[in-house]
Amino acid sequence: MTLACVDSSRALKNGRRLMLLVSAFTSSTALAASSDVSQSRSVGAHKSRDAAQVHHPAPRASVGKAESIAVTGQTHGARLHAALQRTPASISLLTGERLRQLGVTDVRQLANLTPNLYEPRATVGFSATNYFIRGIGELDPQGEPSVGTYIDGVYLPRTIGTMQELLDVDNVQIDRGPVGFTAGHQAEGGAVRINTVAPGNTKQFRALVGYGSYNEYRAAFLASGALVKDRVYASLAFDRHGRDGFDRNYTLNQTENNIDYTQARGKLRFTPNDRWDITLAFDGTVDGSTNRGYGNLLNGYTHGLYSSIYPKNNYSQVGFTGNVNYVVNSHLQLHSTTAVRGYDDTGYYDNYGTKYIQRSQLLYYKDRAYSEDLNLHGDYGRLSFTVGAYFMYEDWYTARRANNTTGAWYPDSQAASLQSYTPVYAKIDQLTRIWALYGQAEYKITPTLTATVGLRFNHESHSNAEDLNYLVAGGNHSVGWPGVIAALYSGAPGASAWPGHAAAHADWTQLLPKGALTWQITPSVMPYVSISQGSKSGGYDYRAQTPGAANMAQALLPYKPELVTTFEIGAKTSPLAHILEVNGALFWNNFNNIQMTTYDATTALSHRFNAGKGHSAGAEMEATAHIGSNWDMHYTASYLYAQLDHFDGVSTAPLKLAEGGAYNNAPHTGARLPYSPRWQMNASVFYRVPLRRAPGRFSIGADVSWQSSLYLDGNENAQTRLSPQTYFNAIATWTSDDKRWTITGQVRNILDRRYPQTLSYTLGSASHGVYSPVNYAAAFADPRTIFVTAEYKL
């Protein structure tokens, strides 16, 4: 995996061509201190990134002046970090250098690296990942993210497709708290912003090969440079990643949980004159990795897989992004981001790990999204501002073959003749349109006191169209084992399972404010306070797949947008310049119309709805220390208390279990919010080993992360509680004296702790009012792996 970042440490002269960057990007860097910096200024950041390497013509007003300016020193990452240290929000920046230092090669490995960011280490498929920040997140892999993923400023509308391998990353920025006041699509919980390298005059070539456990391999390269000096630049990055499966399906005698992933990105950048900076980017992904296999915890070998369906996957995605910056004058800069993205995904899913594949699904997803973001940034000394407009259109289509269980659910130990099913075919087409106007202004009341105000108007329109048909002919439309296999794979849709076609439409409007106050007490101490609101789109349930008139209503009933109000107080400090940096924050979130997908263990059915009101409160701290020239240390810690304060639904009495416990089939007032670990921590240390006689440079490092227990759904059951988890990783790197060759060896999950990441629990029919489990399945974290890479830079 190539994690390349532009080396902008060279000093440049020629002041006529650099004065544009000095004037335009002083304001752009100031704006980078907002929580939406990477999204709103993706092209501006590209220009800033090249400020120490690309010559640009001077502003028109400066033409004819003879003076020159020499700019030296800071890398783009250092400039961005300095800007974020003046931001009234809790933000973490992971530069390309730090990601390489940690051996991080994809976004799933960001888990626990920053405060109050929770990320499962295994999801339903390799192409999907879920983020949760401060108790805010999307439980359902088909849903819209509560924590937005942005690639070069472009929002990805579903959790499927958010997995990205970091082949040409410049930095990853983690924003905690509502975003969307200075750019693009809003996100209520925060953002994971992946910013890739922009081509410039500096020529780059990187090639990487690697091999490790389970025949894992990588082959990647990055080429970047100028086609026409100072005017036209291009880059191309490619990554191929493969690995054998590490869990065996004993029913099919095949391994699962493999990797078969290919990703590429190309960029073409133009700077025709002193005003225009245009970047066109194309990217594509092909993922043939298996969807996650589930082991049945009721079997003797919990990591063994027993499903009769092989969870194959065929995911392909393409995207186009156009970023345009236009310098209107020395005070104003116009920015546009245009994006067209789409993916197709055919996947087979079995989330219970049983031979008789109850509730298995064969799915085809198609997503098409278009977005346009246009904003104007102004800087007039004490006053700076951004105003803009945003539009997004998304068409989300699902063709689902769902294996509904008829009557009781029997364990695998029961005779196959008892298994009975009602397979159905669902066609779901959901359209989303979002229009938004936004603005944010910063005013320096005094040289050290700055006030920020923001406002976002958001209008969203949603429609849902769905048909549900039986896949089995006959009066009861049911089939026994193994006839269900043929019905699921090749059965033709027949009679309607609902009274008719389900069609519905809903609109919502939000007005979301923001305010903040920062006080730069000294150059190294800046406290701040802020209040902001964020919203997550409403919509319609995409899990309506059960026959019957009453169940058709599930497709017609919308769930409302979720609203979060965030109060935050924090401080950013550098008590020892260039040696120690410590940032911290306290926060309180109020939730209205919390969206949940809850599960009934007696029917194995899920339903999405607004659960009610809640809150989360907590604290977070991040510290970095550079001790001498050889030691680097980093530490993060966070505390989170998140609960449902009032449940708007109907609570049911807990079910009595045969082993003496109980099981909740619905959320309840006072329940902890899902995916909200009370404590999280990460610590890393790296040491550059002095080599007196041997050539090159050698460094070693290790990191440890720990999280406390959490619940996986809103019902707060012991059966879906993840226990505390600890992970250790280690890495060693040798770099040649000319810095062209780098050899890296790393071990991930040294303790080989295969903790569960997801859990599903199903109950059979009651006997004298007492229920017994017939299924208890889990998807686990990856085992211990060793991986060695060799990278060459030209």
C-alpha positions, 0 to 999 in steps of 0.5 A: 500500500502506498501512503504517499504525501507530497514533500513540500519542505523545499524552499522556493523563491520567485515571489511574483508567482508565490504572492498569489498563494501568500494572499489567497491561502492565508485566508484559506488556511484560516478557513481550514480552522473550521471543522469543515476545512478538508471538505470545503477547501479540498482544492484550496488545500491542494494549492496550499499543499504545493505552495512550497513546490509549484510556481504560480503567477502573481496576482494581477495587482502585483504584476510589475512589482520586482520584489521576491519572497522566499518561502521555507520550511513547513510541510502541508501537514504541518500547516494544516495541523497549525490551522486546526490548533486554532479551530474551536472544535475537537479534531484529530489529524493523521498525516500520511507520515503518521499513518505510515509510522503506525503501519495503517493501510486502510480506514478500518485500522483507524479504530481507537486511534483518535478519541471517542471514535469507535469502529468495528474491526469487522463488518458485513462486507469488506467494502463497508465500514461504520464509524461512531463518534460520541455515541452517534452512528449508524447501526445498519450497513445499508443506512446513511452514515451519521459520521460522514465519510468524505473523499477529497471533499465528496460525501459518500451516501451509504456505509457500503462503499466507505471502506477505502484503502489508503493508496495515495493518502495525504492525511485523514482528518477526524472531526468530532461534532456536527459539520456542514456549515462551510461546505457540502453535505452535513453530518451530525456526529462528525466526519472522517475526511480522507484527503489524497495527494494532489499532483504538482511540479515535484516528480514522484514515483513510489512502488510497493510490494508486500507479503504476509500471513495467509498468503496476503500480498500487496502491489501498489504504485504512485506516479505524479508530476508535471506534464507541462511545468507550472501548468498541467500536472497528473498523478496515477495511483494503483493498489492490488490487495489479496489474501486467503480466507482464514476461517473454514466453512465446514459445510461447503469445505471452503475458506471465507473472510478473504480479501480480493480488492483492487483500487485506482485513482487518477488526477489531472490538474490545471493551473492555466493562470494566476486565478484558476486551479482545476483538478479532475479526478477519477477513481474505481474500486473492484472488491471480490472479497467474501462477505463476512462469515459468521461462526455459531457460538452454540457449536463446539468450534466457535470460529467454524462456519457452517452456512450452506450459502457461500457469502460471495461478493461482487462490488464495483464502484466508479467516481468522478470529482471535479474541484475548481478554485477561482480567485476573484480578487485578493479578498474573495475565492470561489470554490466548486466541487462536482461529483458523480459516483455509483456502485453495483454490489451483488452479495450473498449474506448469512448473518447466523452461521447455520447450515439451514440458512434461516434469514439468509439474503441474496442482494443486489444493490445499485447506488447512483449519486450526484452532488454539487457544492458551490461556495464563496470564501472571503477574507477582509482581515478581522472578518472572514466568511464562507457562504454556499449552496449544496445539492445532492441526488441519490437513487438507491435500488435494492433487489433482495431475495430474502429467506423468511422462516415459516413458523418456529426456528429450529437449531441445526441439530434438529432434523432438516425436515422440520425446516420450513421457509417462505422466500420472497423477492423485494424490489426497493427504489428509494430517491433522496434529494437534498438542497442546502444553503449554508454560511459561517463567519468569523470575526476577530473581536480583539486580536486574541478573541474570535467569535464564530457564527454559522447557519445551515438551511436544509431541505430533504425530500425522500420517496420509497417504492417497493414491491414484495413477491413470493418466490414459491408458488402455491397456497402457503408459498412455503418450501422445505429444506433443501428446496429453499436453495433453488428458490432463493437462487433461481425462483421466479417472482410470483404472486404479490406478498402484499395487497399492492404496490407500496409508494410513499413520499415525505419532506423535512426542513431543518434550520441548524445554527452554530456559534463559537468563541475562542480566546488565544490566551498565549500563542500556546494556549487557546480555550474555546466554547461552542454550540452547534446543531446537526441533523441526519436525514430521515427516510423509509425502512429498507428492511420491509420484507415480510408478507402480509398487509400489516407488514406492508405498512413498514414500507409506508411509514417514514422515520424522521430526521435525527437532530443533535445539539452539541455543547462543547468546551475545550482547550488546545495547548502546546506547553512545550513548543515542538515537544509537547502538545495536549488537547482536550474537550468536554461535550454534551449531546442532546438527541431528538428522534433517535433513529434505531434499527431494532431486532425481535429475537423471537421473529428474527425481524428488524424494524427501523423507527424513531426511538425517542430522546437521549443524550451523551456526555463525555471527555476526550484528550489527545497528547503528542510528545517528541523527546529528543530526535529519537522518541515519538509518543502519542496518547489518546483517551476518552470517556463516554456516557450515552443513553436513551432518556425517553423511549417513544415506542412500546416497551415489552416485558423481557422474555424469560430464558431457559438458562435463567436470564432475560432478553429484551425485544425492544429498547427501553428508557434508560438503556445505553445507546449502542456502539458507545464504549464507556472508555477508549484508549490508545498509546503508541511509542516509536524509537529511532535506533542509532546506527553507528556503523550499519547503513541507513536508519532503523526504527521500531514502534508499538501501539496498544488500544483498549476499549471497554464493553458496549452493546450492539443494539438498542435493546441492551441485552447481555447476549449482544454485549461486547466484552472489553477488548485489547489489541497490540501491534508492533512495527519495525522499519529500515530506510536507506541513507538515500531514503529511496528504499524502505523495508517494513515489517509489522505484526497486528493483533500480537496477542491473537485475540479474536474478539467478537465484533458483531453478535446475533441472537435468535430464540426458538418457540416458547415452552411454558413461557420460557425461551431457549436460544437456537442460534448465537452467532458472531463475526470476529476480528482478524487473527494475528498477522505478519506482513513485510513490505518493500517500498522504492521511491524515486 
